[in-house]
Amino acid sequence: YATYGNVDVPHLWPEYARPGTTVLDGERVEIGGRVFGFVGGGLRTPMNTPYEISDEEYAAKVEALGPVDVLCSHIPPEVPELTYDTVARRFER
């Protein structure tokens, strides 16, 4: 299973994803008796990467999932200890 990141171009995934890869975005799936929700993309930034969406679009995708046991998202939760990118040496949005 996979979800899109902010630099991904969703319409290209069928060409590049390996066989057997299930790409989910704003969707949920049951795996091993647990419900996983997948939300892809990134929020808008000055970098203007290919798959940035508005805060409202992102929130709507999260809300549409309903209750899940595990949330899989490209964006970390807004917890300071989890939003610092040690490679880029900056806080993520």
PyMOL Python script that loads the backbone (N, CA, C, O; Angstrom):
from pymol import cmd

cmd.read_pdbstr("""\
ATOM      1  N   TYR A   1       0.837  -1.181   0.000  1.00  0.00           N
ATOM      2  CA  TYR A   1       0.000   0.000   0.000  1.00  0.00           C
ATOM      3  C   TYR A   1       0.878   1.239   0.000  1.00  0.00           C
ATOM      4  O   TYR A   1       1.968   1.243   0.573  1.00  0.00           O
ATOM      5  N   ALA A   2       0.394   2.291  -0.649  1.00  0.00           N
ATOM      6  CA  ALA A   2       1.146   3.543  -0.719  1.00  0.00           C
ATOM      7  C   ALA A   2       0.162   4.697  -0.862  1.00  0.00           C
ATOM      8  O   ALA A   2      -1.003   4.503  -1.209  1.00  0.00           O
ATOM      9  N   THR A   3       0.653   5.890  -0.590  1.00  0.00           N
ATOM     10  CA  THR A   3      -0.122   7.098  -0.838  1.00  0.00           C
ATOM     11  C   THR A   3       0.805   8.121  -1.467  1.00  0.00           C
ATOM     12  O   THR A   3       2.028   7.998  -1.397  1.00  0.00           O
ATOM     13  N   TYR A   4       0.216   9.119  -2.074  1.00  0.00           N
ATOM     14  CA  TYR A   4       0.993  10.127  -2.786  1.00  0.00           C
ATOM     15  C   TYR A   4       1.705  11.080  -1.834  1.00  0.00           C
ATOM     16  O   TYR A   4       1.210  11.378  -0.747  1.00  0.00           O
ATOM     17  N   GLY A   5       2.872  11.553  -2.259  1.00  0.00           N
ATOM     18  CA  GLY A   5       3.594  12.600  -1.550  1.00  0.00           C
ATOM     19  C   GLY A   5       3.441  13.912  -2.295  1.00  0.00           C
ATOM     20  O   GLY A   5       2.854  13.952  -3.377  1.00  0.00           O
ATOM     21  N   ASN A   6       3.962  14.976  -1.728  1.00  0.00           N
ATOM     22  CA  ASN A   6       3.799  16.299  -2.336  1.00  0.00           C
ATOM     23  C   ASN A   6       4.524  16.445  -3.671  1.00  0.00           C
ATOM     24  O   ASN A   6       4.133  17.284  -4.483  1.00  0.00           O
ATOM     25  N   VAL A   7       5.560  15.661  -3.922  1.00  0.00           N
ATOM     26  CA  VAL A   7       6.269  15.777  -5.202  1.00  0.00           C
ATOM     27  C   VAL A   7       5.811  14.733  -6.223  1.00  0.00           C
ATOM     28  O   VAL A   7       6.351  14.670  -7.328  1.00  0.00           O
ATOM     29  N   ASP A   8       4.835  13.926  -5.865  1.00  0.00           N
ATOM     30  CA  ASP A   8       4.325  12.922  -6.793  1.00  0.00           C
ATOM     31  C   ASP A   8       3.342  13.537  -7.788  1.00  0.00           C
ATOM     32  O   ASP A   8       2.714  14.562  -7.528  1.00  0.00           O
ATOM     33  N   VAL A   9       3.237  12.878  -8.924  1.00  0.00           N
ATOM     34  CA  VAL A   9       2.281  13.270  -9.959  1.00  0.00           C
ATOM     35  C   VAL A   9       1.333  12.073 -10.102  1.00  0.00           C
ATOM     36  O   VAL A   9       1.664  11.099 -10.779  1.00  0.00           O
ATOM     37  N   PRO A  10       0.148  12.142  -9.464  1.00  0.00           N
ATOM     38  CA  PRO A  10      -0.730  10.973  -9.404  1.00  0.00           C
ATOM     39  C   PRO A  10      -1.017  10.291 -10.739  1.00  0.00           C
ATOM     40  O   PRO A  10      -1.091   9.063 -10.781  1.00  0.00           O
ATOM     41  N   HIS A  11      -1.178  11.027 -11.812  1.00  0.00           N
ATOM     42  CA  HIS A  11      -1.523  10.361 -13.075  1.00  0.00           C
ATOM     43  C   HIS A  11      -0.354   9.548 -13.656  1.00  0.00           C
ATOM     44  O   HIS A  11      -0.548   8.774 -14.593  1.00  0.00           O
ATOM     45  N   LEU A  12       0.851   9.720 -13.107  1.00  0.00           N
ATOM     46  CA  LEU A  12       1.996   8.929 -13.567  1.00  0.00           C
ATOM     47  C   LEU A  12       2.185   7.630 -12.774  1.00  0.00           C
ATOM     48  O   LEU A  12       2.933   6.751 -13.201  1.00  0.00           O
ATOM     49  N   TRP A  13       1.520   7.505 -11.638  1.00  0.00           N
ATOM     50  CA  TRP A  13       1.734   6.334 -10.791  1.00  0.00           C
ATOM     51  C   TRP A  13       1.432   5.014 -11.486  1.00  0.00           C
ATOM     52  O   TRP A  13       2.194   4.065 -11.300  1.00  0.00           O
ATOM     53  N   PRO A  14       0.376   4.896 -12.268  1.00  0.00           N
ATOM     54  CA  PRO A  14       0.143   3.597 -12.916  1.00  0.00           C
ATOM     55  C   PRO A  14       1.329   3.144 -13.772  1.00  0.00           C
ATOM     56  O   PRO A  14       1.569   1.946 -13.921  1.00  0.00           O
ATOM     57  N   GLU A  15       2.052   4.084 -14.321  1.00  0.00           N
ATOM     58  CA  GLU A  15       3.197   3.753 -15.169  1.00  0.00           C
ATOM     59  C   GLU A  15       4.420   3.318 -14.349  1.00  0.00           C
ATOM     60  O   GLU A  15       5.216   2.498 -14.808  1.00  0.00           O
ATOM     61  N   TYR A  16       4.566   3.865 -13.145  1.00  0.00           N
ATOM     62  CA  TYR A  16       5.792   3.640 -12.374  1.00  0.00           C
ATOM     63  C   TYR A  16       5.633   2.762 -11.134  1.00  0.00           C
ATOM     64  O   TYR A  16       6.621   2.209 -10.651  1.00  0.00           O
ATOM     65  N   ALA A  17       4.436   2.621 -10.616  1.00  0.00           N
ATOM     66  CA  ALA A  17       4.244   1.784  -9.423  1.00  0.00           C
ATOM     67  C   ALA A  17       4.455   0.322  -9.795  1.00  0.00           C
ATOM     68  O   ALA A  17       4.039  -0.128 -10.863  1.00  0.00           O
ATOM     69  N   ARG A  18       5.093  -0.394  -8.918  1.00  0.00           N
ATOM     70  CA  ARG A  18       5.350  -1.811  -9.175  1.00  0.00           C
ATOM     71  C   ARG A  18       4.034  -2.593  -9.133  1.00  0.00           C
ATOM     72  O   ARG A  18       3.094  -2.199  -8.442  1.00  0.00           O
ATOM     73  N   PRO A  19       3.974  -3.693  -9.869  1.00  0.00           N
ATOM     74  CA  PRO A  19       2.776  -4.537  -9.821  1.00  0.00           C
ATOM     75  C   PRO A  19       2.470  -4.939  -8.379  1.00  0.00           C
ATOM     76  O   PRO A  19       3.374  -5.267  -7.611  1.00  0.00           O
ATOM     77  N   GLY A  20       1.210  -4.910  -8.030  1.00  0.00           N
ATOM     78  CA  GLY A  20       0.794  -5.263  -6.678  1.00  0.00           C
ATOM     79  C   GLY A  20       0.729  -4.091  -5.727  1.00  0.00           C
ATOM     80  O   GLY A  20       0.269  -4.244  -4.596  1.00  0.00           O
ATOM     81  N   THR A  21       1.182  -2.912  -6.159  1.00  0.00           N
ATOM     82  CA  THR A  21       1.107  -1.725  -5.303  1.00  0.00           C
ATOM     83  C   THR A  21      -0.301  -1.152  -5.376  1.00  0.00           C
ATOM     84  O   THR A  21      -0.799  -0.848  -6.460  1.00  0.00           O
ATOM     85  N   THR A  22      -0.932  -1.007  -4.234  1.00  0.00           N
ATOM     86  CA  THR A  22      -2.247  -0.389  -4.161  1.00  0.00           C
ATOM     87  C   THR A  22      -2.056   1.025  -3.646  1.00  0.00           C
ATOM     88  O   THR A  22      -1.574   1.226  -2.531  1.00  0.00           O
ATOM     89  N   VAL A  23      -2.431   2.000  -4.450  1.00  0.00           N
ATOM     90  CA  VAL A  23      -2.277   3.403  -4.069  1.00  0.00           C
ATOM     91  C   VAL A  23      -3.623   3.914  -3.574  1.00  0.00           C
ATOM     92  O   VAL A  23      -4.623   3.852  -4.288  1.00  0.00           O
ATOM     93  N   LEU A  24      -3.637   4.419  -2.346  1.00  0.00           N
ATOM     94  CA  LEU A  24      -4.864   4.929  -1.744  1.00  0.00           C
ATOM     95  C   LEU A  24      -4.671   6.388  -1.362  1.00  0.00           C
ATOM     96  O   LEU A  24      -3.609   6.783  -0.881  1.00  0.00           O
ATOM     97  N   ASP A  25      -5.702   7.175  -1.581  1.00  0.00           N
ATOM     98  CA  ASP A  25      -5.659   8.601  -1.232  1.00  0.00           C
ATOM     99  C   ASP A  25      -7.066   9.023  -0.839  1.00  0.00           C
ATOM    100  O   ASP A  25      -7.967   9.078  -1.677  1.00  0.00           O
ATOM    101  N   GLY A  26      -7.245   9.319   0.436  1.00  0.00           N
ATOM    102  CA  GLY A  26      -8.581   9.642   0.922  1.00  0.00           C
ATOM    103  C   GLY A  26      -9.450   8.400   1.010  1.00  0.00           C
ATOM    104  O   GLY A  26     -10.673   8.466   0.884  1.00  0.00           O
ATOM    105  N   GLU A  27      -8.795   7.263   1.227  1.00  0.00           N
ATOM    106  CA  GLU A  27      -9.503   5.981   1.267  1.00  0.00           C
ATOM    107  C   GLU A  27      -9.041   5.170   2.467  1.00  0.00           C
ATOM    108  O   GLU A  27      -8.016   5.462   3.083  1.00  0.00           O
ATOM    109  N   ARG A  28      -9.817   4.153   2.780  1.00  0.00           N
ATOM    110  CA  ARG A  28      -9.487   3.277   3.895  1.00  0.00           C
ATOM    111  C   ARG A  28      -9.530   1.832   3.443  1.00  0.00           C
ATOM    112  O   ARG A  28     -10.206   1.485   2.475  1.00  0.00           O
ATOM    113  N   VAL A  29      -8.796   0.994   4.161  1.00  0.00           N
ATOM    114  CA  VAL A  29      -8.737  -0.425   3.831  1.00  0.00           C
ATOM    115  C   VAL A  29      -8.511  -1.200   5.129  1.00  0.00           C
ATOM    116  O   VAL A  29      -7.864  -0.704   6.051  1.00  0.00           O
ATOM    117  N   GLU A  30      -9.041  -2.404   5.192  1.00  0.00           N
ATOM    118  CA  GLU A  30      -8.800  -3.248   6.355  1.00  0.00           C
ATOM    119  C   GLU A  30      -7.627  -4.174   6.052  1.00  0.00           C
ATOM    120  O   GLU A  30      -7.608  -4.868   5.035  1.00  0.00           O
ATOM    121  N   ILE A  31      -6.655  -4.169   6.952  1.00  0.00           N
ATOM    122  CA  ILE A  31      -5.470  -5.015   6.821  1.00  0.00           C
ATOM    123  C   ILE A  31      -5.268  -5.718   8.163  1.00  0.00           C
ATOM    124  O   ILE A  31      -5.062  -5.063   9.185  1.00  0.00           O
ATOM    125  N   GLY A  32      -5.323  -7.006   8.157  1.00  0.00           N
ATOM    126  CA  GLY A  32      -5.088  -7.755   9.392  1.00  0.00           C
ATOM    127  C   GLY A  32      -6.031  -7.395  10.518  1.00  0.00           C
ATOM    128  O   GLY A  32      -5.637  -7.399  11.684  1.00  0.00           O
ATOM    129  N   GLY A  33      -7.275  -7.083  10.183  1.00  0.00           N
ATOM    130  CA  GLY A  33      -8.264  -6.761  11.209  1.00  0.00           C
ATOM    131  C   GLY A  33      -8.227  -5.328  11.711  1.00  0.00           C
ATOM    132  O   GLY A  33      -8.988  -4.973  12.610  1.00  0.00           O
ATOM    133  N   ARG A  34      -7.372  -4.512  11.157  1.00  0.00           N
ATOM    134  CA  ARG A  34      -7.300  -3.092  11.532  1.00  0.00           C
ATOM    135  C   ARG A  34      -7.672  -2.234  10.333  1.00  0.00           C
ATOM    136  O   ARG A  34      -7.409  -2.597   9.187  1.00  0.00           O
ATOM    137  N   VAL A  35      -8.287  -1.090  10.615  1.00  0.00           N
ATOM    138  CA  VAL A  35      -8.680  -0.169   9.544  1.00  0.00           C
ATOM    139  C   VAL A  35      -7.596   0.894   9.380  1.00  0.00           C
ATOM    140  O   VAL A  35      -7.270   1.620  10.319  1.00  0.00           O
ATOM    141  N   PHE A  36      -7.049   0.969   8.176  1.00  0.00           N
ATOM    142  CA  PHE A  36      -6.019   1.947   7.834  1.00  0.00           C
ATOM    143  C   PHE A  36      -6.641   2.992   6.926  1.00  0.00           C
ATOM    144  O   PHE A  36      -7.346   2.653   5.975  1.00  0.00           O
ATOM    145  N   GLY A  37      -6.383   4.260   7.214  1.00  0.00           N
ATOM    146  CA  GLY A  37      -6.829   5.346   6.353  1.00  0.00           C
ATOM    147  C   GLY A  37      -5.616   6.000   5.710  1.00  0.00           C
ATOM    148  O   GLY A  37      -4.609   6.235   6.377  1.00  0.00           O
ATOM    149  N   PHE A  38      -5.708   6.293   4.424  1.00  0.00           N
ATOM    150  CA  PHE A  38      -4.591   6.868   3.671  1.00  0.00           C
ATOM    151  C   PHE A  38      -4.961   8.246   3.144  1.00  0.00           C
ATOM    152  O   PHE A  38      -5.999   8.421   2.506  1.00  0.00           O
ATOM    153  N   VAL A  39      -4.103   9.220   3.417  1.00  0.00           N
ATOM    154  CA  VAL A  39      -4.302  10.585   2.917  1.00  0.00           C
ATOM    155  C   VAL A  39      -2.979  11.057   2.333  1.00  0.00           C
ATOM    156  O   VAL A  39      -1.976  11.153   3.040  1.00  0.00           O
ATOM    157  N   GLY A  40      -2.984  11.350   1.044  1.00  0.00           N
ATOM    158  CA  GLY A  40      -1.760  11.747   0.367  1.00  0.00           C
ATOM    159  C   GLY A  40      -1.697  13.229   0.063  1.00  0.00           C
ATOM    160  O   GLY A  40      -2.622  13.992   0.341  1.00  0.00           O
ATOM    161  N   GLY A  41      -0.574  13.604  -0.517  1.00  0.00           N
ATOM    162  CA  GLY A  41      -0.363  14.996  -0.912  1.00  0.00           C
ATOM    163  C   GLY A  41       0.263  15.813   0.196  1.00  0.00           C
ATOM    164  O   GLY A  41       0.495  15.330   1.304  1.00  0.00           O
ATOM    165  N   GLY A  42       0.525  17.051  -0.131  1.00  0.00           N
ATOM    166  CA  GLY A  42       1.093  17.983   0.831  1.00  0.00           C
ATOM    167  C   GLY A  42       0.310  19.276   0.814  1.00  0.00           C
ATOM    168  O   GLY A  42      -0.407  19.566  -0.144  1.00  0.00           O
ATOM    169  N   LEU A  43       0.446  20.045   1.863  1.00  0.00           N
ATOM    170  CA  LEU A  43      -0.226  21.349   1.919  1.00  0.00           C
ATOM    171  C   LEU A  43       0.555  22.360   1.094  1.00  0.00           C
ATOM    172  O   LEU A  43       1.743  22.177   0.829  1.00  0.00           O
ATOM    173  N   ARG A  44      -0.111  23.406   0.700  1.00  0.00           N
ATOM    174  CA  ARG A  44       0.508  24.418  -0.165  1.00  0.00           C
ATOM    175  C   ARG A  44       1.710  25.073   0.533  1.00  0.00           C
ATOM    176  O   ARG A  44       1.662  25.420   1.713  1.00  0.00           O
ATOM    177  N   THR A  45       2.787  25.224  -0.250  1.00  0.00           N
ATOM    178  CA  THR A  45       4.011  25.855   0.236  1.00  0.00           C
ATOM    179  C   THR A  45       4.555  26.751  -0.873  1.00  0.00           C
ATOM    180  O   THR A  45       4.086  26.680  -2.009  1.00  0.00           O
ATOM    181  N   PRO A  46       5.538  27.592  -0.558  1.00  0.00           N
ATOM    182  CA  PRO A  46       6.167  28.402  -1.605  1.00  0.00           C
ATOM    183  C   PRO A  46       6.895  27.556  -2.654  1.00  0.00           C
ATOM    184  O   PRO A  46       7.225  28.058  -3.729  1.00  0.00           O
ATOM    185  N   MET A  47       7.147  26.287  -2.354  1.00  0.00           N
ATOM    186  CA  MET A  47       7.869  25.429  -3.294  1.00  0.00           C
ATOM    187  C   MET A  47       7.002  24.985  -4.468  1.00  0.00           C
ATOM    188  O   MET A  47       7.523  24.587  -5.510  1.00  0.00           O
ATOM    189  N   ASN A  48       5.687  25.052  -4.304  1.00  0.00           N
ATOM    190  CA  ASN A  48       4.750  24.733  -5.386  1.00  0.00           C
ATOM    191  C   ASN A  48       5.042  23.377  -6.029  1.00  0.00           C
ATOM    192  O   ASN A  48       5.184  23.278  -7.247  1.00  0.00           O
ATOM    193  N   THR A  49       5.129  22.340  -5.204  1.00  0.00           N
ATOM    194  CA  THR A  49       5.373  20.996  -5.720  1.00  0.00           C
ATOM    195  C   THR A  49       4.104  20.446  -6.379  1.00  0.00           C
ATOM    196  O   THR A  49       3.014  20.968  -6.145  1.00  0.00           O
ATOM    197  N   PRO A  50       4.234  19.396  -7.201  1.00  0.00           N
ATOM    198  CA  PRO A  50       3.116  18.954  -8.038  1.00  0.00           C
ATOM    199  C   PRO A  50       1.831  18.554  -7.316  1.00  0.00           C
ATOM    200  O   PRO A  50       0.741  18.823  -7.822  1.00  0.00           O
ATOM    201  N   TYR A  51       1.929  17.917  -6.146  1.00  0.00           N
ATOM    202  CA  TYR A  51       0.703  17.446  -5.505  1.00  0.00           C
ATOM    203  C   TYR A  51       0.475  18.146  -4.170  1.00  0.00           C
ATOM    204  O   TYR A  51       0.356  17.503  -3.126  1.00  0.00           O
ATOM    205  N   GLU A  52       0.419  19.466  -4.223  1.00  0.00           N
ATOM    206  CA  GLU A  52       0.035  20.258  -3.055  1.00  0.00           C
ATOM    207  C   GLU A  52      -1.452  20.557  -3.182  1.00  0.00           C
ATOM    208  O   GLU A  52      -1.948  20.872  -4.264  1.00  0.00           O
ATOM    209  N   ILE A  53      -2.148  20.453  -2.062  1.00  0.00           N
ATOM    210  CA  ILE A  53      -3.579  20.735  -2.054  1.00  0.00           C
ATOM    211  C   ILE A  53      -3.871  21.729  -0.942  1.00  0.00           C
ATOM    212  O   ILE A  53      -3.043  21.946  -0.058  1.00  0.00           O
ATOM    213  N   SER A  54      -5.039  22.323  -0.992  1.00  0.00           N
ATOM    214  CA  SER A  54      -5.405  23.324   0.014  1.00  0.00           C
ATOM    215  C   SER A  54      -5.646  22.654   1.366  1.00  0.00           C
ATOM    216  O   SER A  54      -5.909  21.454   1.446  1.00  0.00           O
ATOM    217  N   ASP A  55      -5.551  23.447   2.412  1.00  0.00           N
ATOM    218  CA  ASP A  55      -5.831  22.946   3.759  1.00  0.00           C
ATOM    219  C   ASP A  55      -7.235  22.348   3.813  1.00  0.00           C
ATOM    220  O   ASP A  55      -7.458  21.322   4.456  1.00  0.00           O
ATOM    221  N   GLU A  56      -8.177  23.000   3.131  1.00  0.00           N
ATOM    222  CA  GLU A  56      -9.571  22.550   3.143  1.00  0.00           C
ATOM    223  C   GLU A  56      -9.720  21.192   2.449  1.00  0.00           C
ATOM    224  O   GLU A  56     -10.439  20.319   2.936  1.00  0.00           O
ATOM    225  N   GLU A  57      -9.042  21.016   1.316  1.00  0.00           N
ATOM    226  CA  GLU A  57      -9.096  19.731   0.606  1.00  0.00           C
ATOM    227  C   GLU A  57      -8.504  18.616   1.465  1.00  0.00           C
ATOM    228  O   GLU A  57      -9.046  17.514   1.540  1.00  0.00           O
ATOM    229  N   TYR A  58      -7.387  18.926   2.105  1.00  0.00           N
ATOM    230  CA  TYR A  58      -6.729  17.926   2.942  1.00  0.00           C
ATOM    231  C   TYR A  58      -7.631  17.541   4.114  1.00  0.00           C
ATOM    232  O   TYR A  58      -7.811  16.359   4.408  1.00  0.00           O
ATOM    233  N   ALA A  59      -8.193  18.550   4.777  1.00  0.00           N
ATOM    234  CA  ALA A  59      -9.081  18.294   5.917  1.00  0.00           C
ATOM    235  C   ALA A  59     -10.291  17.470   5.488  1.00  0.00           C
ATOM    236  O   ALA A  59     -10.737  16.594   6.229  1.00  0.00           O
ATOM    237  N   ALA A  60     -10.821  17.741   4.304  1.00  0.00           N
ATOM    238  CA  ALA A  60     -11.979  16.992   3.808  1.00  0.00           C
ATOM    239  C   ALA A  60     -11.623  15.521   3.589  1.00  0.00           C
ATOM    240  O   ALA A  60     -12.431  14.637   3.874  1.00  0.00           O
ATOM    241  N   LYS A  61     -10.409  15.257   3.081  1.00  0.00           N
ATOM    242  CA  LYS A  61      -9.993  13.867   2.879  1.00  0.00           C
ATOM    243  C   LYS A  61      -9.856  13.143   4.220  1.00  0.00           C
ATOM    244  O   LYS A  61     -10.261  11.987   4.349  1.00  0.00           O
ATOM    245  N   VAL A  62      -9.288  13.821   5.210  1.00  0.00           N
ATOM    246  CA  VAL A  62      -9.139  13.212   6.538  1.00  0.00           C
ATOM    247  C   VAL A  62     -10.517  12.945   7.136  1.00  0.00           C
ATOM    248  O   VAL A  62     -10.771  11.859   7.658  1.00  0.00           O
ATOM    249  N   GLU A  63     -11.397  13.923   7.061  1.00  0.00           N
ATOM    250  CA  GLU A  63     -12.749  13.796   7.617  1.00  0.00           C
ATOM    251  C   GLU A  63     -13.514  12.654   6.946  1.00  0.00           C
ATOM    252  O   GLU A  63     -14.239  11.916   7.614  1.00  0.00           O
ATOM    253  N   ALA A  64     -13.357  12.508   5.635  1.00  0.00           N
ATOM    254  CA  ALA A  64     -14.088  11.480   4.884  1.00  0.00           C
ATOM    255  C   ALA A  64     -13.676  10.061   5.279  1.00  0.00           C
ATOM    256  O   ALA A  64     -14.429   9.114   5.052  1.00  0.00           O
ATOM    257  N   LEU A  65     -12.500   9.910   5.860  1.00  0.00           N
ATOM    258  CA  LEU A  65     -12.052   8.577   6.273  1.00  0.00           C
ATOM    259  C   LEU A  65     -12.920   8.001   7.371  1.00  0.00           C
ATOM    260  O   LEU A  65     -13.140   6.791   7.420  1.00  0.00           O
ATOM    261  N   GLY A  66     -13.418   8.859   8.258  1.00  0.00           N
ATOM    262  CA  GLY A  66     -14.119   8.365   9.426  1.00  0.00           C
ATOM    263  C   GLY A  66     -13.121   7.770  10.403  1.00  0.00           C
ATOM    264  O   GLY A  66     -11.917   7.996  10.277  1.00  0.00           O
ATOM    265  N   PRO A  67     -13.609   7.011  11.375  1.00  0.00           N
ATOM    266  CA  PRO A  67     -12.706   6.424  12.370  1.00  0.00           C
ATOM    267  C   PRO A  67     -11.769   5.386  11.738  1.00  0.00           C
ATOM    268  O   PRO A  67     -12.200   4.551  10.943  1.00  0.00           O
ATOM    269  N   VAL A  68     -10.496   5.451  12.099  1.00  0.00           N
ATOM    270  CA  VAL A  68      -9.511   4.473  11.635  1.00  0.00           C
ATOM    271  C   VAL A  68      -8.639   4.052  12.812  1.00  0.00           C
ATOM    272  O   VAL A  68      -8.523   4.773  13.803  1.00  0.00           O
ATOM    273  N   ASP A  69      -8.036   2.894  12.692  1.00  0.00           N
ATOM    274  CA  ASP A  69      -7.088   2.438  13.709  1.00  0.00           C
ATOM    275  C   ASP A  69      -5.709   3.034  13.470  1.00  0.00           C
ATOM    276  O   ASP A  69      -4.985   3.350  14.414  1.00  0.00           O
ATOM    277  N   VAL A  70      -5.352   3.185  12.188  1.00  0.00           N
ATOM    278  CA  VAL A  70      -4.037   3.704  11.818  1.00  0.00           C
ATOM    279  C   VAL A  70      -4.219   4.719  10.700  1.00  0.00           C
ATOM    280  O   VAL A  70      -4.845   4.425   9.682  1.00  0.00           O
ATOM    281  N   LEU A  71      -3.670   5.916  10.890  1.00  0.00           N
ATOM    282  CA  LEU A  71      -3.715   6.943   9.852  1.00  0.00           C
ATOM    283  C   LEU A  71      -2.362   6.980   9.147  1.00  0.00           C
ATOM    284  O   LEU A  71      -1.326   7.173   9.784  1.00  0.00           O
ATOM    285  N   CYS A  72      -2.379   6.795   7.837  1.00  0.00           N
ATOM    286  CA  CYS A  72      -1.167   6.837   7.017  1.00  0.00           C
ATOM    287  C   CYS A  72      -1.244   8.093   6.167  1.00  0.00           C
ATOM    288  O   CYS A  72      -2.086   8.197   5.275  1.00  0.00           O
ATOM    289  N   SER A  73      -0.371   9.041   6.443  1.00  0.00           N
ATOM    290  CA  SER A  73      -0.409  10.300   5.702  1.00  0.00           C
ATOM    291  C   SER A  73       1.007  10.709   5.322  1.00  0.00           C
ATOM    292  O   SER A  73       1.980  10.335   5.977  1.00  0.00           O
ATOM    293  N   HIS A  74       1.097  11.483   4.254  1.00  0.00           N
ATOM    294  CA  HIS A  74       2.407  11.981   3.851  1.00  0.00           C
ATOM    295  C   HIS A  74       2.862  13.095   4.790  1.00  0.00           C
ATOM    296  O   HIS A  74       4.060  13.290   4.996  1.00  0.00           O
ATOM    297  N   ILE A  75       1.916  13.814   5.351  1.00  0.00           N
ATOM    298  CA  ILE A  75       2.215  14.931   6.254  1.00  0.00           C
ATOM    299  C   ILE A  75       2.210  14.417   7.690  1.00  0.00           C
ATOM    300  O   ILE A  75       1.273  13.722   8.084  1.00  0.00           O
ATOM    301  N   PRO A  76       3.232  14.740   8.481  1.00  0.00           N
ATOM    302  CA  PRO A  76       3.225  14.307   9.874  1.00  0.00           C
ATOM    303  C   PRO A  76       2.175  15.083  10.666  1.00  0.00           C
ATOM    304  O   PRO A  76       1.780  16.179  10.268  1.00  0.00           O
ATOM    305  N   PRO A  77       1.722  14.517  11.787  1.00  0.00           N
ATOM    306  CA  PRO A  77       0.787  15.258  12.634  1.00  0.00           C
ATOM    307  C   PRO A  77       1.435  16.551  13.126  1.00  0.00           C
ATOM    308  O   PRO A  77       2.660  16.654  13.187  1.00  0.00           O
ATOM    309  N   GLU A  78       0.621  17.516  13.470  1.00  0.00           N
ATOM    310  CA  GLU A  78       1.156  18.807  13.913  1.00  0.00           C
ATOM    311  C   GLU A  78       1.621  18.714  15.370  1.00  0.00           C
ATOM    312  O   GLU A  78       1.042  19.315  16.275  1.00  0.00           O
ATOM    313  N   VAL A  79       2.673  17.946  15.551  1.00  0.00           N
ATOM    314  CA  VAL A  79       3.327  17.759  16.839  1.00  0.00           C
ATOM    315  C   VAL A  79       4.773  18.187  16.615  1.00  0.00           C
ATOM    316  O   VAL A  79       5.468  17.578  15.803  1.00  0.00           O
ATOM    317  N   PRO A  80       5.244  19.219  17.315  1.00  0.00           N
ATOM    318  CA  PRO A  80       6.576  19.766  17.024  1.00  0.00           C
ATOM    319  C   PRO A  80       7.686  18.722  16.895  1.00  0.00           C
ATOM    320  O   PRO A  80       8.544  18.842  16.020  1.00  0.00           O
ATOM    321  N   GLU A  81       7.681  17.717  17.742  1.00  0.00           N
ATOM    322  CA  GLU A  81       8.734  16.707  17.698  1.00  0.00           C
ATOM    323  C   GLU A  81       8.681  15.866  16.420  1.00  0.00           C
ATOM    324  O   GLU A  81       9.666  15.219  16.064  1.00  0.00           O
ATOM    325  N   LEU A  82       7.542  15.872  15.733  1.00  0.00           N
ATOM    326  CA  LEU A  82       7.376  15.044  14.541  1.00  0.00           C
ATOM    327  C   LEU A  82       7.430  15.833  13.238  1.00  0.00           C
ATOM    328  O   LEU A  82       7.425  15.237  12.161  1.00  0.00           O
ATOM    329  N   THR A  83       7.481  17.146  13.314  1.00  0.00           N
ATOM    330  CA  THR A  83       7.427  17.943  12.086  1.00  0.00           C
ATOM    331  C   THR A  83       8.773  18.521  11.669  1.00  0.00           C
ATOM    332  O   THR A  83       8.845  19.245  10.676  1.00  0.00           O
ATOM    333  N   TYR A  84       9.828  18.221  12.396  1.00  0.00           N
ATOM    334  CA  TYR A  84      11.141  18.734  12.014  1.00  0.00           C
ATOM    335  C   TYR A  84      11.827  17.749  11.086  1.00  0.00           C
ATOM    336  O   TYR A  84      12.044  16.595  11.455  1.00  0.00           O
ATOM    337  N   ASP A  85      12.171  18.190   9.890  1.00  0.00           N
ATOM    338  CA  ASP A  85      12.862  17.358   8.904  1.00  0.00           C
ATOM    339  C   ASP A  85      14.360  17.455   9.177  1.00  0.00           C
ATOM    340  O   ASP A  85      14.968  18.504   8.969  1.00  0.00           O
ATOM    341  N   THR A  86      14.946  16.361   9.640  1.00  0.00           N
ATOM    342  CA  THR A  86      16.365  16.386  10.003  1.00  0.00           C
ATOM    343  C   THR A  86      17.282  16.448   8.790  1.00  0.00           C
ATOM    344  O   THR A  86      18.443  16.835   8.921  1.00  0.00           O
ATOM    345  N   VAL A  87      16.791  16.076   7.617  1.00  0.00           N
ATOM    346  CA  VAL A  87      17.600  16.159   6.404  1.00  0.00           C
ATOM    347  C   VAL A  87      17.572  17.583   5.856  1.00  0.00           C
ATOM    348  O   VAL A  87      18.617  18.171   5.577  1.00  0.00           O
ATOM    349  N   ALA A  88      16.359  18.135   5.702  1.00  0.00           N
ATOM    350  CA  ALA A  88      16.226  19.498   5.170  1.00  0.00           C
ATOM    351  C   ALA A  88      16.543  20.555   6.228  1.00  0.00           C
ATOM    352  O   ALA A  88      16.755  21.724   5.907  1.00  0.00           O
ATOM    353  N   ARG A  89      16.573  20.129   7.484  1.00  0.00           N
ATOM    354  CA  ARG A  89      16.847  21.023   8.618  1.00  0.00           C
ATOM    355  C   ARG A  89      15.866  22.188   8.693  1.00  0.00           C
ATOM    356  O   ARG A  89      16.243  23.353   8.816  1.00  0.00           O
ATOM    357  N   ARG A  90      14.594  21.819   8.613  1.00  0.00           N
ATOM    358  CA  ARG A  90      13.536  22.817   8.733  1.00  0.00           C
ATOM    359  C   ARG A  90      12.261  22.113   9.179  1.00  0.00           C
ATOM    360  O   ARG A  90      12.130  20.894   9.066  1.00  0.00           O
ATOM    361  N   PHE A  91      11.327  22.910   9.689  1.00  0.00           N
ATOM    362  CA  PHE A  91      10.036  22.363  10.067  1.00  0.00           C
ATOM    363  C   PHE A  91       9.182  22.177   8.825  1.00  0.00           C
ATOM    364  O   PHE A  91       9.170  23.027   7.936  1.00  0.00           O
ATOM    365  N   GLU A  92       8.471  21.065   8.770  1.00  0.00           N
ATOM    366  CA  GLU A  92       7.555  20.784   7.669  1.00  0.00           C
ATOM    367  C   GLU A  92       6.213  21.434   7.959  1.00  0.00           C
ATOM    368  O   GLU A  92       5.856  21.681   9.111  1.00  0.00           O
ATOM    369  N   ARG A  93       5.498  21.699   6.914  1.00  0.00           N
ATOM    370  CA  ARG A  93       4.142  22.229   7.058  1.00  0.00           C
ATOM    371  C   ARG A  93       3.184  21.105   6.838  1.00  0.00           C
ATOM    372  O   ARG A  93       1.972  21.304   6.908  1.00  0.00           O
TER     373      ARG A  93
END
""", "prot")
cmd.dss("prot")
cmd.show_as("cartoon", "prot")
cmd.util.cbc("prot")
cmd.orient("prot")
